Amino acid sequence: RREDELRRVKQTCLNAGAADDDILVLPLDLLKYDSHADATQKVLERFGKIDILVNGASRSHHGLVEETELDIDRQLFDLNVFGTLSLTKTVLPHMLARQHGNVVCISSVSAILGTLFAASFAMSKHAVQGFFKTLRMEVAYRNISVTLVCPGPVLSANDATQSEQQDPDAHGVPDSQKVLTARCAHLIAVALANRLPEVWISRNPVLLFTYLRQYMPGFSYTIGDMFGRSVMKSRSSKKVCVVC
């Protein structure tokens, strides 16, 4: 939605050698479902086709389940799930008609592990995981690939501008355990180029726990319960927020 930021990215691409005609700045509000068809048409008029759709917009909310109002859950679902589904369903017919395309969904390791104090976010990511896994099976025979990207903690620009002395628990994990944004983007591009079905992008210990959940689920749930008890007991004396 931030046109100024989109233009900054465009300028970065131009500085790297991209042609101006190859870039279209098109702000989009994912919650305005009725605008998705018009935006898609503008892209088709400019480029004639859509080869790749990357669904990356989402928001989170931090708070205990018992303290989070249902309206918050609904707001996250409207953006993270229905907004993503709306745009995908708008673009998909054009890919199916050409029998070519790659649909990418930026999910989260929260869809695999869950995340303390972010149940609404984790719920929405579980939902998109189920949708896109099913979509992949339905469109694979028509040469449409679907890639699910599950990042763990990423060092964003907002994190980088904060004091080095800040308590790392303020954002759940210390910066040393976060993936750099550029590294995350590179790995997403690699996954997209190779049309991989699902990728996990994280550093340890989050990546280790993700593998444990996949291959040793019983053990991982035991560890998760122990971790949850420890965090919740310490919460009364110190504010702790763990996010992925």
N, C-alpha and C positions, 0 to 999 in steps of 0.2 A: 504493500500500500504506500510505502514511502518513496515517492518519485525521486526525491533528492538523492536518496541512497542508491536507487537503481541507476541514476545518471552517473553517480560516482563509479559504480561498477562498470558501466559502459565505457567511461573514460579510461579505466584501468585496462579494459580489453583493447581499446583503440591504441593505447600506448604499447601494448604487447604485439601489435601488428594486425589486429582484426580490422576488417573493412566496415565502414559505417553502415553500408547497406545490409550487412549481415546481423545487425543488432536492432531490435525493436524494444523500446521502453514502453511497457504496458502495465501500469498499476492495476492491481486487482484486489478487491475485497472478497475474501473467500466466503464470508457470511451472506453476501448478496448473490444468492443462487441464480436469480434471474439475469444477472449480468454475465454469467459464464459463457453462454452461447454467443453473445456479441463479441466478447474478448477472443473466443476461439475463432470466430469468423475473421476478425482483424488479422490474426496470425496467419490464417490460410490465405487471405488476400495478399499479404506481404510476401510469404514464402512458398505458398502453394501446397505445403504439406506440413505435418507434424510427425517427426520421427521419435521424439522422446518427450515424455511428460514426467517431470519431477515434482512430486507432491511433498513440499517441505514445510508448509505453514502449520503451526500448532502453538498452543499455550499450555501453561501448567498452573497448578494451584497447590499451595503448601498448607497443610493442616491435618489434624486428626480426622478420621472418618466420622467420629461422633460429633465433631464440631463443624463439619462442612455441610452447609445447607444444600438441599436437593437442587436448587436453582443454579448453584455453582457447577454441579455435575452436568446439568443440562447445557449450560453455556459451553463447557469444554467439549461436550459431545457435538454440539452444533458446529463448532469450528473444526475440531480435530477429526471428527468422523464424517458428519453429513456434508460439510464443506468440501472435504477431500473426495468423498464419493460423488458429489454433484459435478465437480470439475472433471473427474475421471470419466464419468458416464457421458459427459458432453464431448470429450475428445475421442473417446474409444471408437465411436462409429466411423470416424475418418481413418483410424488405423486399421480397423477391420476391413473397410472398403479397399484399402491398399494391400492388405495382408502383410503389413510390416509395421513394427513399432516396439517401443520399450517403455513400459510404465514403471516408474520408480516411486516407492513410498518410503519417506524417512520416518521410520518407527522409533523404537527405543529398546534398550535392554530391559526397560521397565515392563515390556510386554512378555518378557521371559522370566524375570525375577520378581517383579513387583517392586515398589519403592516406598519406603517409610515416609509418611506425611505427604504422600502424593498419590493417594488411591484413585482419585478422579482421573488424573493424567494416565496412570497405569491402565485403568479401565478402558479409556479411549484408545490406547495403543493396542491393547488386546483385541479390541473390536476391529481396528483396521488390519491387524495381522490376519484375522479370520477371513475378512473380506478379500484381501489381495491374494491369500493363498488359494482361495476358491476361484478367484478370477483367473489366476495363472492356469489352473487345470482346464478351465473353460475355453481359453483362447490360445493355448499352446499350439494346437493343430492348425491355427491360422497365422502362425509365425509371429505372434505377439508374445513378447517376454515380459515377465513381471519380476522386479527386484525389490526385495524388502531389505532396508538398511537399518540396522539396530545399533546406534551409537550409545556408548556409555557417557561418562562425564567428559565434556569438551570445554577447553579453555577458550571462552568467548572474548570478544573485544571488551565487554563490560567487566569481565573478571580481570583482564590485563591492566585496566586503568585503576584498579583499586590498590590500596596500600599493601606492601609486602608484609607488613606487620599484622594484617588482619587475621583474625582467628579463622583457620581453614574450615572449621565446622560451620561457618556461616553459609557456605555453599555445599556442605555435605562431605566433600573430599578435598584434600590439599591440592594445590595447583600441580604439584609434582606427579600426581596420579591422574591428571587429565590429559586427553589427547589434544594436541595443537589443532586449531581450526584448519590451517592449511593442510596438515597431514590427513585430517578427517576428510576434507574435500577431495584430496588426491586419491584416497582409498575408495571413496564413493565413485569417482570417475573410472577407476580400475574395475570395480564391480560392474558398472554400467557397460563398459566396453566389452567385457567378457560375458555379459548377460547372465550373471550369477543369480540364482534364486533367492539367496539370503546371505547377508554378511553381518558379522558382529565387529564393531570398531570400538575398542576400548583398551585401557591399560589395566594391569593388575592392581588391586585384587579383584576388581569388578569382572574382568574378563575370565579370571579363574573361576569365580562363582557362577558365571554364565555357562561355562563348560560343565561344571559340577551339576548344575540343574538339568543339563541335557543328558549327561551320561551316568550320573549318580544322583537321581532325584531324591531318593529317600534320605541320603546323607546330607544333601544340600538343604533340605527342609529342616533337618535337625539343627544345622549350623545357623540357618536363617532364624529359627525360633530363639536360639541362644543369643544371637545378635540383637534381635528385637527386644528381648527381655532386658538386656544390658542397656540399650539405648533408652528404653522407656523408664527404667529405674533411675537413670542419671538425669533424665529430663527435668525432674523436679528441682534439681540443684543447679543445672546448667542447661541453657537452651541448645538443643541439638537438632540440626536439620540435615537429613541425608537424602540426596537427590541423585538421579542418574540422568 
